[in-house]
């Protein structure tokens, strides 16, 4: 085997000629002088179309390659410009690196694999690059991965939700495929315009193929789905529906606690650090500590929490009725569809007559989303997969702390959860 073939394999360059290799002892750097083979010369760096020579550009350029052990590797080559008919004067494409990148394709692929499997500090220390450089690399890798795969193929059942990625009400809208569990699409924002971008990318023909969409009941999601996928069955996530009842129950508990606190002996004044504050005592204190017993599922209650519920039934009948209403709504989602229809109608009538303002308001909300609630029960769809993806995105957000924009975060999430995880160079 000729030495140029050995160097080409070691450097990870294809369709290139290795002219010579030098070693800089002072900088501990291997510098390989390379050039594209004739067949790959004269192509636009953006679109890859053959184009005539334009000028010498800014002279020679260097690209960072994978290290040889502890020694850094640089590739050096001319960087002339070609006259692309579409993009104008553009730096000539090289087979070992992406256009505009300062690293080789093998280097980018290794960084992308590491950032999916390792911690932030491990990647930056091992590869000797800044974290923002990692963000630029994974954005490039995801762009190539997206172009190589049709991520919108065979979509039938979707889940839509939003997840916070930064303080100051910064959200990502995410779309997940129910059948495969993979993250299909994500973008910053949580409004109609943001979700509309997904359906614009999906196209009208594929929009008509969507059969089911699950969401948390947000009006902005329902409005876009009704307009862009009118044939799709909309399913309300059972967890979010029950959480509405839990929030209404907690509102009733707070009202009962405030009423008990205002009674004589219901609170005392405590002086700390020159400031006075009111501390609940007696009945009010017991109500404050009843929150976990009221929110838990009955099968998970401890003995003390069951005793707390018995005490509430004796002393706070309105709060106990609110608890029974919450549990009644939760029970609806455990029934077969035929029984759930009648049970939900019965629950709505019960809540309408209960004279508890929080649950009277809740039943109006339930009536508004009744069709999507029953559809979720009939088809067995929930946002469980989407919430699982959201949890992983929150973990990725912590890893991605320091990225300049959400673009790199989305690229990292798509590489992790999009079904096309990066591989190491020359690995199948």
C-alpha positions as CSV (number, residue, x, y, z in Angstrom):
1,X,0.0,0.0,0.0
2,X,1.4,3.4,-1.0
3,X,2.0,5.9,1.8
4,X,-0.5,8.4,0.3
5,X,-3.2,5.8,0.7
6,X,-2.2,5.3,4.3
7,X,-2.3,9.0,5.0
8,X,-5.6,9.4,3.2
9,X,-7.1,6.7,5.4
10,X,-5.6,8.2,8.6
11,X,-6.8,11.7,7.8
12,X,-10.3,10.4,6.8
13,X,-10.3,12.2,3.4
14,X,-11.9,10.8,0.3
15,X,-11.7,12.0,-3.3
16,X,-8.6,13.9,-2.3
17,X,-4.9,13.8,-3.0
18,X,-2.4,14.1,-0.1
19,X,0.5,16.1,-1.5
20,X,2.7,16.1,1.6
21,X,2.6,15.9,5.4
22,X,4.6,18.1,7.8
23,X,5.0,18.0,11.6
24,X,5.4,21.2,13.6
25,X,7.3,20.3,16.7
26,X,6.8,23.7,18.4
27,X,3.0,23.6,18.1
28,X,2.7,19.8,18.2
29,X,0.6,19.8,15.0
30,X,0.5,17.6,12.0
31,X,-0.2,19.6,8.8
32,X,-1.4,17.7,5.8
33,X,-1.4,19.5,2.4
34,X,-4.2,18.2,0.3
35,X,-6.2,19.0,-2.8
36,X,-9.4,17.6,-4.3
37,X,-9.2,15.1,-7.1
38,X,-9.9,16.3,-10.6
39,X,-13.4,14.8,-10.6
40,X,-14.5,16.8,-7.6
41,X,-12.9,20.1,-8.6
42,X,-14.8,23.2,-9.7
43,X,-18.1,22.7,-7.8
44,X,-20.1,25.3,-5.9
45,X,-19.6,24.9,-2.1
46,X,-23.3,25.6,-1.5
47,X,-25.2,23.5,-4.1
48,X,-22.4,21.3,-5.6
49,X,-23.1,22.3,-9.2
50,X,-20.2,22.4,-11.5
51,X,-19.1,26.0,-12.1
52,X,-16.2,27.8,-13.9
53,X,-13.2,29.1,-12.1
54,X,-13.6,32.7,-10.8
55,X,-10.6,33.8,-8.7
56,X,-8.1,32.6,-6.1
57,X,-10.3,33.7,-3.2
58,X,-8.5,34.6,0.0
59,X,-5.7,32.1,-0.5
60,X,-5.0,28.9,1.3
61,X,-7.3,27.6,4.2
62,X,-6.9,25.1,7.0
63,X,-9.4,22.7,8.5
64,X,-9.2,20.9,11.8
65,X,-9.1,17.1,11.6
66,X,-9.3,14.3,14.1
67,X,-6.3,14.3,16.4
68,X,-3.6,11.7,16.1
69,X,-3.5,10.6,19.7
70,X,-2.5,13.8,21.6
71,X,-1.3,15.6,18.4
72,X,-3.6,18.0,16.6
73,X,-4.2,17.6,12.9
74,X,-4.8,20.3,10.3
75,X,-5.6,20.0,6.6
76,X,-4.4,22.8,4.3
77,X,-5.5,23.5,0.8
78,X,-6.2,26.2,-1.8
79,X,-9.6,27.8,-1.5
80,X,-10.4,29.4,-4.9
81,X,-13.8,30.7,-5.8
82,X,-16.0,29.5,-8.6
83,X,-18.7,31.4,-10.5
84,X,-21.9,29.5,-9.6
85,X,-24.9,30.5,-11.8
86,X,-27.2,30.4,-8.8
87,X,-25.1,31.6,-5.8
88,X,-22.5,33.8,-7.6
89,X,-18.9,33.8,-6.6
90,X,-18.6,31.0,-4.0
91,X,-15.7,29.2,-2.4
92,X,-15.1,25.9,-4.2
93,X,-16.4,22.7,-2.5
94,X,-14.0,20.3,-0.9
95,X,-14.8,16.7,-0.3
96,X,-13.4,16.5,3.3
97,X,-15.5,19.4,4.8
98,X,-18.8,21.1,4.6
99,X,-19.1,24.6,3.1
100,X,-18.2,27.3,5.5
101,X,-17.0,24.9,8.2
102,X,-13.6,24.9,9.9
103,X,-13.6,21.2,10.7
104,X,-13.5,18.1,8.6
105,X,-16.6,15.9,8.1
106,X,-15.0,13.2,10.3
107,X,-14.4,15.7,13.0
108,X,-18.0,16.9,12.9
109,X,-19.4,13.4,12.9
110,X,-17.3,12.5,16.0
111,X,-18.4,15.6,17.9
112,X,-22.0,14.9,17.0
113,X,-21.7,11.4,18.3
114,X,-20.0,12.5,21.5
115,X,-22.5,15.2,22.3
116,X,-25.4,12.7,22.1
117,X,-23.6,10.3,24.4
118,X,-21.4,12.4,26.7
119,X,-21.5,15.4,29.0
120,X,-20.7,18.9,27.8
121,X,-17.4,19.1,29.7
122,X,-16.2,15.7,28.3
123,X,-16.9,16.8,24.7
124,X,-15.2,20.2,25.0
125,X,-12.2,18.8,26.9
126,X,-11.6,15.7,24.6
127,X,-12.1,17.6,21.3
128,X,-10.4,20.8,22.5
129,X,-13.2,23.1,21.2
130,X,-15.5,25.7,22.7
131,X,-19.1,24.7,23.5
132,X,-20.5,27.2,21.0
133,X,-18.4,25.5,18.4
134,X,-20.1,22.3,19.3
135,X,-23.5,24.0,18.7
136,X,-22.4,25.1,15.2
137,X,-21.2,21.6,14.4
138,X,-24.4,19.8,15.5
139,X,-26.5,22.3,13.6
140,X,-24.5,21.4,10.4
141,X,-24.7,17.7,11.1
142,X,-28.5,17.8,11.6
143,X,-29.0,19.9,8.4
144,X,-27.3,17.1,6.4
145,X,-29.2,14.4,8.3
146,X,-32.5,16.2,7.6
147,X,-31.7,16.5,3.9
148,X,-30.8,12.8,3.7
149,X,-34.0,11.5,5.4
150,X,-37.7,12.3,4.9
151,X,-38.8,12.9,8.5
152,X,-42.4,13.5,7.5
153,X,-42.9,10.2,5.8
154,X,-45.8,8.0,6.9
155,X,-47.1,10.3,9.6
156,X,-50.6,9.4,10.7
157,X,-51.0,10.1,14.4
158,X,-49.4,13.1,15.9
159,X,-49.0,14.6,19.4
160,X,-48.5,18.4,19.9
161,X,-47.2,20.1,23.0
162,X,-44.9,22.9,24.2
163,X,-41.9,22.8,26.5
164,X,-40.0,25.6,28.2
165,X,-36.4,25.8,27.3
166,X,-35.3,29.1,28.9
167,X,-36.4,31.6,31.5
168,X,-38.6,34.5,30.4
169,X,-41.4,32.3,28.9
170,X,-39.3,30.9,26.1
171,X,-41.0,27.8,24.7
172,X,-40.5,25.2,22.0
173,X,-43.5,23.7,20.1
174,X,-42.8,20.0,19.6
175,X,-44.5,17.5,17.4
176,X,-44.1,13.7,18.1
177,X,-45.1,10.7,16.0
178,X,-47.4,8.5,18.2
179,X,-46.5,5.3,16.2
180,X,-42.7,5.5,16.3
181,X,-42.3,7.8,19.4
182,X,-39.8,9.9,17.6
183,X,-39.5,13.7,17.7
184,X,-40.7,14.9,14.2
185,X,-40.4,18.7,14.5
186,X,-39.6,21.5,16.9
187,X,-39.4,25.3,16.7
188,X,-39.2,28.2,19.1
189,X,-42.6,29.8,20.1
190,X,-46.0,28.5,21.1
191,X,-48.7,30.1,19.0
192,X,-50.7,29.6,15.9
193,X,-48.0,30.9,13.6
194,X,-45.4,28.6,15.0
195,X,-47.5,25.5,14.6
196,X,-48.6,26.7,11.2
197,X,-44.9,26.4,10.1
198,X,-45.0,22.7,10.8
199,X,-48.0,22.2,8.5
200,X,-46.5,24.4,5.9
201,X,-43.4,22.1,5.9
202,X,-45.7,19.0,5.9
203,X,-47.6,20.1,2.8
204,X,-51.3,19.9,2.0
205,X,-51.2,16.3,0.7
206,X,-49.6,14.9,3.8
207,X,-51.9,17.0,6.0
208,X,-54.8,15.1,4.6
209,X,-53.2,11.8,5.6
210,X,-53.1,12.8,9.4
211,X,-55.8,10.8,11.1
212,X,-55.4,11.7,14.8
213,X,-53.9,14.6,16.8
214,X,-53.5,14.6,20.6
215,X,-52.9,17.8,22.5
216,X,-53.5,19.3,26.0
217,X,-56.6,21.3,25.0
218,X,-54.9,24.6,24.2
219,X,-57.1,26.7,22.0
220,X,-54.3,27.8,19.7
221,X,-53.5,24.2,18.9
222,X,-57.1,23.2,18.3
223,X,-57.6,26.2,16.0
224,X,-54.7,25.3,13.8
225,X,-55.6,21.6,13.7
226,X,-59.2,22.4,12.7
227,X,-58.0,24.7,9.9
228,X,-55.1,22.6,8.5
229,X,-56.3,19.0,9.3
230,X,-60.1,19.2,9.5
231,X,-60.4,15.4,8.9
232,X,-58.1,14.5,11.8
233,X,-59.7,13.3,15.1
234,X,-58.6,15.6,17.9
235,X,-57.9,13.8,21.2
236,X,-57.6,15.7,24.6
237,X,-54.8,14.3,26.8
238,X,-56.4,12.6,29.8
239,X,-53.6,13.7,32.1
240,X,-54.2,17.4,31.4
241,X,-58.0,17.0,31.7
242,X,-57.7,15.4,35.2
243,X,-55.1,18.1,36.1
244,X,-57.9,20.7,35.4
245,X,-59.9,19.0,38.1
246,X,-57.0,18.9,40.4
247,X,-56.4,22.6,40.0
248,X,-60.1,23.3,40.7
249,X,-59.9,21.1,43.8
250,X,-56.9,23.0,45.0
251,X,-58.7,26.3,44.5
252,X,-61.6,25.0,46.7
253,X,-59.0,23.9,49.3
254,X,-57.4,27.3,49.4
255,X,-60.7,29.0,49.8
256,X,-61.5,26.7,52.7
257,X,-58.1,27.3,54.2
258,X,-58.5,31.1,53.9
259,X,-61.9,30.9,55.5
260,X,-60.6,28.9,58.4
261,X,-57.6,31.2,58.8
262,X,-59.8,34.2,59.2
263,X,-61.7,32.7,62.0
264,X,-60.9,33.4,65.6
265,X,-57.9,31.4,66.6
266,X,-57.2,30.3,63.0
267,X,-53.9,32.0,62.8
268,X,-51.2,33.7,65.0
269,X,-48.7,36.4,64.4
270,X,-45.0,35.5,64.3
271,X,-42.1,37.9,64.5
272,X,-39.0,37.0,62.6
273,X,-36.2,39.4,61.6
274,X,-38.2,42.5,62.4
275,X,-41.1,41.3,60.2
276,X,-44.4,39.9,61.2
277,X,-46.3,37.1,59.3
278,X,-49.5,35.2,59.9
279,X,-49.1,31.5,60.5
280,X,-52.1,29.2,60.2
281,X,-53.0,27.2,63.3
282,X,-55.5,24.6,64.3
283,X,-58.2,23.8,61.7
284,X,-56.5,26.0,59.1
285,X,-53.1,24.4,59.6
286,X,-54.7,20.9,59.1
287,X,-56.4,22.0,55.9
288,X,-53.1,23.4,54.5
289,X,-51.4,20.0,55.1
290,X,-54.3,18.2,53.4
291,X,-53.1,19.1,49.9
292,X,-51.2,15.8,49.2
293,X,-54.0,13.6,50.5
294,X,-56.5,15.4,48.2
295,X,-54.2,15.2,45.2
296,X,-53.1,11.6,45.4
297,X,-54.9,8.7,43.7
298,X,-57.0,6.7,46.3
299,X,-55.0,3.5,45.7
300,X,-51.8,5.3,46.6
301,X,-52.9,6.9,49.9
302,X,-51.1,6.1,53.1
303,X,-53.0,5.3,56.3
304,X,-52.5,8.8,57.7
305,X,-53.7,10.3,54.4
306,X,-56.9,8.2,54.5
307,X,-57.5,9.4,58.0
308,X,-57.1,13.0,56.7
309,X,-59.7,12.4,54.0
310,X,-62.1,11.0,56.6
311,X,-61.5,14.2,58.7
312,X,-62.2,16.4,55.7
313,X,-65.5,14.5,55.0
314,X,-66.6,15.3,58.6
315,X,-65.5,18.9,58.9
316,X,-65.4,20.3,55.3
317,X,-68.3,18.7,53.3
318,X,-67.9,21.1,50.3
319,X,-64.2,20.3,50.0
320,X,-65.0,16.6,50.2
321,X,-67.6,17.0,47.4
322,X,-64.9,18.7,45.3
323,X,-62.6,15.8,46.0
324,X,-65.3,13.3,44.9
325,X,-65.8,15.3,41.7
326,X,-62.1,15.2,40.9
327,X,-62.1,11.4,41.4
328,X,-65.3,11.0,39.4
329,X,-63.7,12.7,36.4
330,X,-60.6,10.5,36.8
331,X,-62.7,7.4,36.8
332,X,-64.3,8.3,33.4
333,X,-61.0,7.7,31.7
334,X,-60.7,4.2,33.2
335,X,-64.1,3.0,31.7
336,X,-64.7,1.4,28.3
337,X,-65.9,3.9,25.7
338,X,-69.6,3.0,25.8
339,X,-69.7,3.4,29.6
340,X,-67.5,6.5,29.5
341,X,-70.0,8.4,27.4
342,X,-72.8,8.0,29.9
343,X,-70.4,8.5,32.9
344,X,-69.1,11.8,31.4
345,X,-72.6,13.1,30.8
346,X,-73.5,12.2,34.4
347,X,-70.4,13.9,35.7
348,X,-71.2,17.1,33.8
349,X,-74.7,17.2,35.3
350,X,-73.3,16.6,38.8
351,X,-70.7,19.4,38.4
352,X,-73.3,21.7,37.0
353,X,-75.5,21.3,40.1
354,X,-72.7,21.2,42.7
355,X,-72.8,24.9,43.5
356,X,-69.0,25.0,43.8
357,X,-67.9,27.8,41.5
358,X,-64.5,26.2,40.5
359,X,-66.2,23.0,39.3
360,X,-69.1,24.8,37.7
361,X,-66.5,26.6,35.6
362,X,-64.7,23.3,35.0
363,X,-67.8,21.6,33.6
364,X,-68.2,24.4,31.0
365,X,-64.6,23.6,29.9
366,X,-65.3,19.9,29.8
367,X,-68.4,20.5,27.7
368,X,-66.3,22.5,25.3
369,X,-63.7,19.7,24.9
370,X,-66.2,16.8,25.3
371,X,-65.8,15.4,21.8
372,X,-61.9,15.4,22.0
373,X,-62.1,13.8,25.5
374,X,-64.3,11.0,24.3
375,X,-62.1,10.5,21.2
376,X,-59.1,10.1,23.5
377,X,-61.0,7.4,25.4
378,X,-62.2,5.6,22.2
379,X,-58.8,5.6,20.5
380,X,-56.6,5.2,23.6
381,X,-54.5,8.2,22.8
382,X,-52.8,10.4,25.3
383,X,-49.8,12.8,25.4
384,X,-47.8,10.2,27.4
385,X,-45.2,9.8,24.6
386,X,-45.0,13.6,24.1
387,X,-44.5,14.2,27.8
388,X,-41.7,11.6,27.7
389,X,-40.0,13.5,24.9
390,X,-40.5,16.8,26.7
391,X,-38.7,15.3,29.8
392,X,-35.8,14.3,27.6
393,X,-35.7,17.8,26.0
394,X,-35.5,19.4,29.4
395,X,-32.5,17.2,30.1
396,X,-31.0,18.1,26.8
397,X,-31.7,21.8,27.6
398,X,-29.4,21.5,30.6
399,X,-26.7,19.9,28.5
400,X,-27.2,22.7,25.8
401,X,-26.8,25.5,28.3
402,X,-24.5,28.1,26.7
403,X,-25.7,27.7,23.1
404,X,-26.2,31.0,21.5
405,X,-29.6,30.3,20.0
406,X,-32.4,27.6,20.1
407,X,-31.3,26.4,16.7
408,X,-28.4,24.3,18.2
409,X,-30.7,23.0,21.0
410,X,-33.3,21.9,18.4
411,X,-30.6,20.2,16.3
412,X,-29.3,18.4,19.4
413,X,-32.8,17.3,20.3
414,X,-33.5,16.1,16.8
415,X,-30.2,14.1,16.7
416,X,-31.1,12.5,20.1
417,X,-34.8,11.9,19.6
418,X,-35.5,12.2,15.8
419,X,-34.7,8.5,15.0
420,X,-31.5,9.2,13.1
421,X,-28.7,9.3,15.8
422,X,-25.2,10.2,14.5
423,X,-22.6,7.4,14.0
424,X,-18.9,7.5,14.3
425,X,-16.8,7.9,11.1
426,X,-16.4,4.6,9.2
427,X,-18.8,2.8,11.5
428,X,-21.9,1.1,10.2
